[in-house]
Amino acid sequence: MKNLKISRLIILLAILCFSKSISQTMNALPSNLMKITNAFSVADFEKVKSFVLEKGNRKTYRNFDNQNPYYNFESFEAYLGADIGQQNINNDPNLSDFNELTLKDQNNYYKIIIVRKGDIHASKRNVLKGMHENEVYYVDPYQEKINQIPNLLSQYLKHLQKIK
């Protein structure tokens, strides 16, 4: 009887340790992304998206899709990517929304992702494990470790926040 109680206790402890390990893993962000909502809010993202769709043009900048909405800010360009990926290969705003904002200068690409309410459940493109709804993230597509926002990206985000 005593062995049975000890066995149950060991099993219970193992389950608790395992579930704690899983919850920590689920909440941890991969090292190639950083939540930047405090520096560039959901409202900022939506404002830039609307600006690019209203004032911008179309330009393909990658092989993944075509005719991306884009705007040239002189020191960098901003491109939008559809939240359903190649299902909206021509980035038609009537087919889907946009959850990707890529800022490109002569030397760099900076990928910004917004996770809206319902995007995780809907399995929207670019939503990665560890991301949360109503947040904005900087994602390094080269899979390098991110520990701070690059200076140029910070300048670009400040410039975008001034858009009317």
Phi, psi and omega in degrees: 000318181295322178296324179294318178296318179295318179298316179297320180295317179296317179296316179298315178297320179297318179296316179298316179295318180296315182292325177294319179298317179296315182295323177294320179295319182292330182271342181284139178273142173301153186289349181262016174218155183218132175288127182236019184305325179292331180267332182212100190283170174302317179297321177299313180301311182297323179295315179295317179303311180298319179299311181297318180294324183278315188257346187273188179239196176239139180200131175276130180236000180208167181278351184289321182211182186229162171050049179293136170300134183210158175218137180264114178265018180075300179276345176202163176247150177242129180238142175256147176234139183293144182283356175245013174064225186289351172295341174235061189299335179257013175052050179279118181295345177280343180267325182197173178269183180237128179240005181238130174235115179251127177257127185232128171244195184297331186242345191223155168241132176239117184260122180245130181239134172255138175246107181273167177302127179093349183293325181293312179297324181279358180054049179295152180298146178079352179281118185254159177303133180099345178282153179236156180291155181060038178226159176238139185230146168262126182241129176268109182293345180273004176064027176273156181289132179252127174234353174201161178284127178301148183304314180298316179299318178301317178296317180296318180296319177297320177298316180294326180294341180275354180297138178266000000 
